[in-house]
């Protein structure tokens, strides 16, 4: 390292020491932005790696074949040719504990074979996992056993079958915290399934076959080769690699929001860098001019401050990365109910390197435009007694602005992994920046044009400060407004996301659902409910069917067409349709005409949900032929409905009018309302004892589980929103605090001319009050417009804006700007003018 380089580093260090307060605020913007990005990115990588490593253990096999009904001869022949290593039939049902009369909705899994091939069935005692099939016992969810105070050796009644409990089931491949909370798993030997008497008409059951393959087999190529045979039937093939990809997709929305939040925090940091360095470099122009008079070259004066900013970026990136590593350890705990496994956190050097490089790159890039001012400043221009700022050539400005836009786009695309969203976000930021700068510029011109010459001296002086030479009006309004816009937009978006997942309970609606009620049982079940002095809210008939042809093309023909646009699930799905003469609250007619009732001989006009219409490429007037348990039924799509699937009562993709399906083989769903836990438990015990095939879902339990999950989601979203708000406040403090060094000279001159402290306070107060109110109000209004567009165009939700940004952010940010601004002149008020000038010199 030569002497010239050493001198440059020494000059950068000495100047940084003298300006450490301003540079610490500048560094804080980098630290918080980098911390948010590193923490979320590191957790996302850990989650992805865990899913890949544990994909076989999550499934328990290399691949599985599923079917929603007993396989036919052709399907069974295909399955047998592949030689499954284990098989299972699973279904949801009620079980009872004879020891205390307790009942519970569970998922019964009848297993045969040495499943799982990867991972383990975790039981207590541990030997129960190996012996339950030979001993003829049941493995019962451990939490369920605690709830009903049963032990191994006690018995459990599954339908008509009573089995001894072999052990407590702690974990088994294929279960998550959410699924086990709603329907805990019960594992029984496969050979006892028929004895339960629960596999009846209309029962929702799944036949599953498990396969283990040699390590050398390429599972994806094997699945691709097998796909034509699988698609020719109603089978579904799933590999451990596809499970890994699907799991990653499941958590994509949560990750996208967290990435968006991190990007906002980083963008706020960039705003802090740009505004802080802009004002900081303005203060250094005189020192740079002196350096040039003493023989320093353009390159040397530029490099001194470039080294200074780059050093701060590296240090800030390193500190932010270390903080981010600490923060990311919180996410596995907060999101554990969403994950089917425990995420093992590993610390790698990559996020540290990325954080440091990101800190360096963003600090230099966003500080580049004000740094270039050091290149073009002339000693003669600065030594003259004037306040005209040095301007860079327009080409240089456009080049830097272009580089910043490219950086923002590439970084947002890297985080969001969506070209449309990344472009929209950068465009919205650019429009917001332009609007804020334009409003600030118009305010300056308006005040200058209509200056109130008859107002008091303090008000006139504060307004003069807004358009005096070297003013910071545009810089501060843009910094305050853009920070407020991002914070408010995040808050509004958070409300939209949480509102989209809200679960509302209504005391007047059903909260207990009885599934799989057979036709011959319906009257007796209703009488049992009425005998308990409870209402039968509604009885919904269910008819199962499959699509035979769509738009005059056979389903089998469509299935074999490699260029088909119809979604694959439609072709093999067993639809559970109903019939009635009216639409319900969760349905809105989008297209066509709803036909409530048909007369004998009329064409059968049906209504389909919008998601089915999209997947099957159906429009109003298209013909569809259904196979209703062996009978072909020709129908016409008469209307398309938008269905609110969030409402917890039965909704249907296919809806028939009254007068068509009444005589078809069917079963029913019965809805009732229970006032409390005791009555609910008593009714469930009576129903299970008399009708063991009926499944009872207590929505009050589901509400509790979902609300607990939503509370955790809300906590994560609020935490990241708060993180960005703190970043925004740091940016505001840095932007306004840095302007202190331009105000000192004016305040000292006013003191020298005889102005009192009260005058100076009022002048500063009016100016900062105007800047804070203008920037924050415009930022909130722009955020309101942006969030409205998100709600209508992206989330398809009605937008009810929160009052928090208006009643908290607007006065809060304005007050914050005012307090920071007034603190800037504390030195002037507490000291003599001569002492202040000597200190600042």
N, C-alpha and C positions, 0 to 999 in steps of 0.2 A: 504494500500500500504506500503510494508516494505521499509527499508532504502536502500537496494540494488536496488530496482526498481526506487526509487526516484533518486538515484545517476546516474543510467543509463540515465534517462530522462534529468537530468541536464547536463551530459556530451554531450549528443546528441544536446541539445540546444546551449551549449557554442561553440561546434565545428561548428554548422550551422551558428551562428553569425559571426564567423571568416571567413567563406567561403560563405557569402551571395550572392556575385556577381555571382559566378558559379552556386549556387543553384537556383537563380532567373531565369537564362536562362533555367535550367533544368525544373523548374516549368512552364515556358512559353510553353514548348513543351506539357506538360500535359494539360494546360488550353485550348489551341487552339484545340487540338484533341478532348477533352471532349465537348467543346462548339459546334463543328460541329455535333457530334453524338447526343447530347441532343436536339439541335434545330430541327434537321430533324426528330428524333424519336418522339419528343413531337408533332410536327405538324402532322405527320402521324397518331398518336393515336387520335388527335383531329379530323382529317378528317374522320377517321373510325367511331368514336363515333357520329359525326354529321350526317353521312350517315345513321347509324342505327336509330338514333332518328328521322330523318326526312324522312325515307323511304316512309311512308304512304303519307306525305304531298307532296313529290316529284312526286308520281304517282297520288295522289288525290283519290285513291281507294284501297281496299284490294287486288283485282286482276282484270286483264283485259283479254279479249279475242279479238284477232285481226285477220283479214283476209284481203288479198290484193285484193279481188274481192267480188262481191255480193254473200252472202252465198247461197248454193243450199238448197233444201228442207230438206235433212237430217241434214245439218249443222245448218240451222235455227231452226229446231226442238230441237236440243241439246242446242242451245243458249236460246231459249224460256223456256226450262225446268229449266234452272238455274235462270230465272227471273232477267234479268239485271235491275239495278236501274237507269242507264243512258246509252245513246249511242251517237256515233259521227261518222261522215264521214269527213275525212280530205284529202286535196289534195293541191298541189302547183299550183298557177295560177297567172295571172296578174290581177291587179285591176286598176281602174281609179278614179280620183277625178274630177267630173264635174266642181267644183268651179274654178279650175285653169288648168285643162287638164293634170295634173301629172299622171304618171303611175308607178307601182312598182310591183315587184315579191313578193308574200306573200304566207303564208300558211293559207288556209281557213279551219276553223274548224266549221262544222255544228253540234251544240250540242242540245240534248234533255234530260231533266231530271235535277236533282239537283246536277250535277257534279260541283265542287269536293266535296266529302264527308269528306275529310281531307284537311287542308289548306284552302286557299281562293283565289278567283279571285279578284285581287286588281285593282280597277278602280277609275277614277275621272270623274264625282262624284261617290262616293262609292255606291249609290243606283242603279247605272246602272247595276252592276253585278247581282242584284236580279230581275230587271224589263226588261232586254233587250229581253227576250223570249216572254213575254206577250205583250210588246210594239212593237215588230217587228223591232227592231233596231240592229245595228252592234256595236261590241266592237272592236276598232282599236288600234293597237300598239301605245303607247304614243309617242315614238320617231318618228315614221312614221308621226304622226299628226303634230309634230313640224317641220319636214322636209318639209311638203307640206302645212303648214300654214292653217290647217283645225281645226275646233272646233266642239264640240258636237252640233248637230242640222244640220250641213252640211251633204252632202250625199256622198256615195261611191258606185261605180258601180262594181259589181262582175258578170262578164259575161253579160248576158242579164238582170240582176236584179239590180235595184237601190234601196238602203236602206238608211234611215237616220242613222247618227252616234249617238249612244246612249251614248257613253262615251269613255274615253281614257283607254286602257288596259295597266296596268303597270306590272302585273305579273300573270301567270297562270301555274298550275302544268304541267310539261312535256316540258318546254322551258328552253333553256340555252342561255347565252350571244352570243355564236357562232351562234346557229341556228337562233336566232332572228335577228342577224346582216345580215345574208344571206337572210332569208325569214321571215319577221316579221309576227306574228300571227294576224289573223282577225277572230273573233268569230261571227257567225250568227246563228239564230234559225234554227233547223234541217228542219223544214217544208218548208223552202225557197230554199232548195238545188236543187230540180228539176227545179225551175224557172230560175236558173242561166244558164242552158243549157251547163254546163261544164263537166258533167259526161258522156263523150262520149267514143267510142271505143278507146282503147289504152291509155286512161287517167290513170295516176298513182294515185290511190286513196286507202285509207285504211278505212275499216269499223272496228270500235272499240266499244266494249261493256264494261261498267264499273259495278263492283259489290262491294257491301258492305256486310261483313259477321259479325256474332256475335263475341264478344271479346273472347269467350271461344273456338272458332274453331281453331284448329291447321292448319294454312294455308298451310304449307309444306306437311303434310300428305294428306290434301284435294286435293292439286294439283297432288300428286303422284297417288291417286286413280282415278282422272279424266283423267290422261294422256293417257291411252289407247283409250278413246273415242275421245279425242282431236286429237291424232295422226292418227285416221282413216280418218280424213278429211284434209282440208287445213288450219285448225285453229292453232292459236298460243296462248298459255296461258302464262301469265306473272304475277307473284305475287310481292307484295311490298318487300318481303324478297329477291327474286331473283334480283330485281332491285338494292337493296342495295349491293348485292354481285357483280353484274355487274359493278356498279359505282366504287366500290373499285378496280376491275380489270382494269378499264379504266385508272386509275391514277397510275397503278402499274409501268409502264415503267419510268415515271417521277420520282416516288419514288425510283425505283431501281438505277437510275443514281445518285440521291442525296445521297442515302445510300452508293453507291460505293465511291462517293466523300468524304463522311464523314469517311468512312473506311480508305481511303488513308490519310486523314488528321490525323486520329488517328495513323495509322501505321508510318507516319512521326514523330509523337510525340514519339512513342515507340523507333524509331531509335535514336532520340535525347536523350531519357532517357538512352538507352544502351551505346551510345558512350560517353555521358557526365559522367556517373557514372564510366565507365571503366577507363577513364583518372583520374577522381577525386579520386577513390580508390587507384590508383597507387601512387598518391601524399601523401596518408594517411598511407602508409605501414610503414614508419619510425615511425610515431606517434603511430601506433598500436603495433609495436615492443617494444617501450618504455613502453606502458601500460602493456604489457605482462611481461617485465622485473620487473615492479613494483608490479606484483602479479595478474594482471587482467587475467581472464580465457579466453579460446577461445570463450565460449558462450557470455561472457560480451562484449568483443571487437566486436563480430559480432552483438549483439543486439544494441549497441550504434548506429551503422550506419544503421541498419535495422529500428530502431525507427525514425531516421532522414529522411530516404527515405520514409517510410510509412507516416510520418507526412506531408511531402511535397506533397505526392500523394493525401492525404485527402484534404489538403488546395487547391491544384490545381484543384482537382475534383469539390470541392464546388464552386470555382470562375468560372470554366469553365461551370458548370451547370447553374449558374446565368446568365452568358453571353449568353448561349444557349437559355435560356428562353426568353431573350430579342430579340435575332435574329429570333426566330421562329415566332414572331408576324409579320415579314415582308412577310412571304410566302403567307398568304391569299390574300394580296394585289397583289403580283406578279403573282399569279396563278388564280385570280378571274375569268378570261375569260374561264377557263376550268371547273369551278365549277357551278353546277345548283342552288347553294344556298350560302348564306354568312356563312363562317365558324366561329363559336363562339369559341374563344380561352379560354380555362380554364387552370389554373395553378394547378397542383397537386404535392404532395410531392414525388411521385414515381420517376420522372426524377431526382430530387435532390439526392435521395437516390442512384439511379443507377449511376449517375455521380460521386458521392463520392466513391462508391464501385469500380467503374471502374477505377477511378484515383488511388485508393489504390492498386488494383490488378495489373494493368498494370505497375505501377511504381515499385512495389516489384518484379514482375515476370521478367521484362526486366532488372532490376538492380541486380537480384539474382546471376548471374554468377560472375560479379566483386565483389559482396558482399561476396561471398564464399571465395574469396581470403584472406579476413581478418581471416577466420577460419584456413586456412592452412599455413599462414605466420609464420615463425619461428623467434624468437628474434635473434638467432645467425646468421641466413642467412641475415637478413636486416642490422645488425650491422657490418657485414663484408663489406669491401670497394669493392663492385661489383655492377653491374647493372643488374644482372640476376633476372628476374621476377619470382615470385612464381607461380607455376602451380598447378591447381586442378587435381584430379584424372580424368581419361577419363570417367569413369562411371558416375561421378557427372556431367560432361559437357554434356554427351549425355542425361542424365535425364532432365537437365534444357532445353536443346534444344528441346527435345520432348514435354515438357510442353508448351514451347513457340509456337510450331507448332500446338498443340492441341488448345491453346487459339486463335490463329489466325484463324484456321479453324472454330471453334465454333462461334466466333464472326462474321466472314464474312458470315457464313451460317445463323446466326440469322438476319443479316441485309439484305442479298440478298434473303433469303428463296429459294435458289436453290442449290442443292447439287453439280451439275456439275460446275456452275459458281464459287461457293466457293472453290471447289477443284482446279479448273484451276487458280484462282487468287492466292491462297496460293502457288501452285506449281510454278507459274511464279515468285512470290516474292522470293521463295527459290532458283530457278535457277539463278535469277538475283544476289542474295546475293552471291551464290557460284561462279559465273563468276567474279564478282567484287573482291571477296577475292582472287580468283585464279590469276587474272590479277595483283593485287597488290603484291601478293607473287612472281609471275614470274618477275615482274619489279624489286623487291628487289634483287632476285637472278641474274637477267641479269645485273643490275648495278654493283653488287658486283663482278660478273665474268668478265665483260668487263669494269672495272673501268678505266676512262681516266686519267692516272697518269700524263700526260703532260699538262693537262688543267690548267687554272689559279687557284690560291688558293681558291678564293671565290666559284667558281663553284664546285671544288672538295669537299670543306667542306659542301656545300649544298647537294651534292649527298651522302656524307658520313652519313649525318643526316638521310637519308632514310633507311639505314640498320644498324644503330648503335644499341647497346643494348637498350632495352626499347623504341624503336621507335614507332611512331603512324601511320606509313604509311598505314598498312592494315585497321586500325580503321577509319582513315580519308577518305581513298579512298572508303571504303564501305559506310560510312555515306554520303559523297558527291555524290557518284554514285547512291546509292539507292534513295536518295532524288531527284536527277535530273531525274532518271528513272520514279519515280512516278509522278512527276510534268509534265514531257514531255509526258508520256503515257496518263495522264488526258487531256492534251492539244490536242494531236492527236485524242483521242477518242471524245472530244468535237467537233472537226472539222468534224469527220465522222458523228456524230449525227446531226449536223446542216446541213451538205451537204445532208443527207438523207431526210430532210424535205424542201429543197430549192424549191422555185417556180420561174421558169424562164419565163419571158415574151418576146415574139418575135413579133416585129411589122409586120412581114410578115404572121403571123398565125391568125386564127379566134379568136375573142374576144367577140363575141355575138352569143349565141346559142338559136335557136328557137325549142322548143319541142312540141310534139303532133300535128304536122302539118298533117291533114288528106289528104288522097290521092287526093280527089277532090279539095283541097285547094292548093296543092303543086305549081302548075304553077302560080296561082295568087300571092302567097306569094313571089315566086322568081321574078316575074315581079315587085312587089312593092319594093323589095330590089334594083333591077336594076334601077327603076325609081328614086331612091334616089342617083343614081350614086355610088352605093356600090357593091362590088363583091359578088357573091355567091361562097364561098370558096368550099363548098361541100354539097351534099344532101345525107343523110344516111338513107336508108330504114330500118324500124324496124318491125320485125314479132314476135309476142308473142307466146309462146309455153310452155308446161310442159313435163317433162319426163314421159313416159308411162312404159318403162321397161329398165333395165340396166343389161347387160350381160345375157339376156334371162330370167331375173327375174322381175316380175311385181312390180311396185313401191309400190302398196298396200301390196303385200306380204312382201317386204323388210321392210316396215314401221312397220309391226306387229311382225317382228323378233327382239326379245330382245337382241340377240347376234350380230346384224348387225354391220358392220364396216363403212358403208356409213353414212356420216354426215346427220343429220336430215333436215337441211335447203335445201339440194338438192332435197329431196323427195316432198316438197311442194312449191318450188320456181317457180315463173312465169318468165321464161327466156325471155329476150328481145334480140333476135338474129338479125344479119344482114348478108348480102351477098356481096361479092366483089371478084375481080380477083387478088388482091395483098395484101401483108402485109404492115403495116404502121410503122412509126418510133418507136412507143411505143411497138412494138411486135418483139420478137426474137424467131426463131424456135428452140426448144429444142430437140424434138424427132419426128421421122417420116418424111413424105414428104408432103409439101404443094401443094394442087391441086387447081390451079387458076380457072378452068372452067370445067364444066361437060357437056357432050352431052346427048341428050335424051336416056334413057335406061341404062345409066351408073350407077353403084352402087353409092349411095350418100356418099361421103367421107367428113367429117367435121373436123374442127380444134377446140380444146378446150383449155382453159387457164390452166396453171399448177395448180392454186389453185382449180379449179373445178375437174381436174384429181385426185388431192390428196383427195378431199372431197368425190368424187364419186367412188374412187378406180378404175379409168379407166386407161388403157394402150392402146398404139397404136394397132389397129386391133380389139378392143372390140366393140360389137354391142350395139347401143342405139336406142330405139324407142321413138320418140317425138309425143306428141299430139298437132298438130298445129290447134287449134280452131276446134276440132272435127275430124280432119283427121289424121290418124296414118301414120307416115313417118319413114321408117327404114333407119338408118344411120350407118356408121362405123367410128370410130375414126381414122383419117388418120395422124394427127399430134397433138403435144402438144406445146403450145406457152407460153413463159414467157412474161407477160404483165406488163408494167410500169403504174400502176394505178395512180401515182402521176401526170401524164400529164393531164392537164385540157381540154380534148376533149373526145368524146364518145369512150369508150373501151368496149369490149364484151368478155364474157366468152365462148360463142358459136359462131363460125364463119363458115358460109356456103360458098362454092365457087359459082361463078356466074353460072346461068343456072338452078337453082333449085327453088328458092322462089319468083321469079319475079311475079307470078300470085297469090300468097297467099295474104289474107287480111293483110294490113299493113298501117302504118303511117310513118312519116318521121321526121328526125331531120335535120334542115337546119342551116349551119354555115356561118356567114359573118364576116367582119372586119369593125369596125367603128373607125375613127381617133380621135374623141373627145367626150366629154360629151353631147354637144348640139345636134350633129347629132344623137347620140345614143338615147337621150330622144325623139327627133322628130320621129325617126323610130319606137320606141316602142309605142308612142301615136297613130301613124297611124295604126300599126299592131293590137293593142288591140281594136281600134275602129272598124276595119273591120273584124278581126278574134278573137273574145273574148276568144275562147277556147285555143289559143296558149299561151304557157309559154315562156317567154324570160329571159334568164340568161345572165347578163352582167358580163363577166369574169373579167373586169377591177375592178369592185367593190369587187369581190371575192378575187382577187389578193391583194387588199388593206387590206381587213380583215385578210387574211392569213398572210401577211407580218407583220402586227401589232402583231398578235399572236406569230409568230416566233421571232420577236424582243424581246418579253417578255420571251420566252423560252431561247433565246440566253443570255438575261440578267441574268436569274437564273443560267444557266450553267456557264457563265463567272464569276458570283459572287462566286459560290462554287469553281471553279477552282482557282480564285484569293485567296480565303480563304486558300486553300491547299498550294498554292505557298508561302503565308506569313508564314504558318506553316513550310514549308521546309526551308525558309530563317532563321527562328528562330533556327531550328535544326542545320543548317550549322554554324550559329554564335556561338551557344552553343558548338558544337563539336570542332570548330577551336579555339574558345576563351579559352576553358578549357585547351587546349594544351599549353597555355601560361606558365603555372607553371612548365612545364618540360623544356622549352626553357631558362628560366631565368638563371639557373645554368650554362648552356653552354655559354650563351652570356656574363655572368659575368667573367667566366674563360678566354674567348677570350679577353675581355677588360683588364683583369689583365695582360695578356701576351702581351699587346700592340696593339691589334686590334683597328682600328678606327671605328667610327660609320658607315661610308660608307661601310666598309667591312661587318659589322654585318647586315646592311640593305640588301646588295646584297645576302649574304648567305641565309637569311630568304626569300627574294623575290624569288630566284630561287627555293627554296624548295617548298614554297606554290604555286608558279606558276605551278610547275610540278604536285603537288597533285591535284590542282583545275582542270587543263586541263585534266589530266588522268581520274579522277573520273567523271567529267561532260561529257566528250566525250564518254566514255564507257556507261554511263547511258543513253545518248540520242540515241546511236546506238541500245542498247537493247530495249528502248522504241519504236524505229522505227520498229524493228522486231515484237515486241509484238502487236503494233497497226496494222501492216500489217496482222497478223493472225486474229485479231478481225474483221478487215474489210472484209476479205475473208471468214472466217468460221462462224462468228456470224451475221454480218450485211449484208453480200452478196453485198457489195458495192466496186467499184473501189477505191483504196486508193491513194490519191494525198497528200503526206506529206507537211505540212506547213513548211515554212522556219524559222518561229519564234524561235523554239527551237535551230536551228543552228546559227542564227544570233543574237539572244538575250540571250537565256539561257546559251549557251556554253561560250561566252565571259563574260556574266554578272556574272555567278556563279564563273568562274575562277577569275574574278576581285574582286568579293566579298570575296572569300577565301584569295586572296592576301592582300586586305585591312585589313581584320580582323587579318590575320597573322602578318602583319607589326605593327598593333596596339598593338600586344602582347608584343613587345620588347620596347615600348615607355618608360617604367619605367627604363629599362637598359640604354637607350641612354641619358636620361635626368638627371641621377644621377650617383654618384661615385659607383664603384663596392662594396665597403665596406658598403655604405648606403643601397644598394639594398639587400645585403646578410643579413644585420641586420633586414631589414623590412620583408623579406620573412621568416626569422627564427622566 
